[in-house]
Amino acid sequence: MEVWEIVQKSWVDDVAENGSWPKDYVHNNYVSWGTSSGGPSYKDSSIKWSRYDDESSDTLIYENSP
């Protein structure tokens, strides 16, 4: 349940666009390679793109379940 509480809080922070997601939730050695990216994306780059996504889209609804 402790882990689930953190997952839920991360979604609240993401939707609030308060700057906490992904900064406060991903490890410093985080690396991602999404289907729409040309290569690996590290933590700083992911934070930058998350800010861009926040400004260019709206979350209409979300639902989480463990």
N, C-alpha and C positions, 0 to 999 in steps of 0.2 A: 504494500500500500504506500510505503514511503516513495518508492520509485514512481508509482502512478501519480502521486501528488505533484511531483516535479514535472512529469509529462504534462499534466493539466495546466500547471502554472506556465510552462513554456508556451503553450497555445494561447493562454490569456495574454502573455507578453507579446507574442507575435501579432495577434489581432489588434492589440492596443497600439502597436507601432511606437513603442516607448524606447526603442533602442536596445532593449535587453536581449532580444532574439536576433541573431544567433549568438551574439557576443558572450552572454552569460551561461550558455548551455552547451557549447561545443568545446572540445579539448583543443589546446594550443597546437597540437600536431594534426588537427583535422584536415582531411583531404577528401574531396568529393569529385565525382565525374558524372555529371548528369547527361541525359540523352540529348539535351539541346546545347551542351557546351562543347567547344572544340578541344578541350583538354582538361587536365586536373585543375581543380579550384581549391585553394588553400583558405584558411580561416579568414584572413583579412579581405581577400577577394570575395568570399562568400558573404561577409558582412556588408561590403559595398554593394553587391548585387541584391542583397536582401533589402537595403534601403531603396534602391532603384525600383524593385518590385512593389514596395510599400507605396511609393509615389505614383506608380503607373497602374495600380489595380486596387480593387476593393474586395475584402472578404465579406461575402454576403451571409454565409452561415457556416458553422463547423460543428461537428459532433464527435466526441471521443468516447471510446469504451475500452475497458481493460481486456 
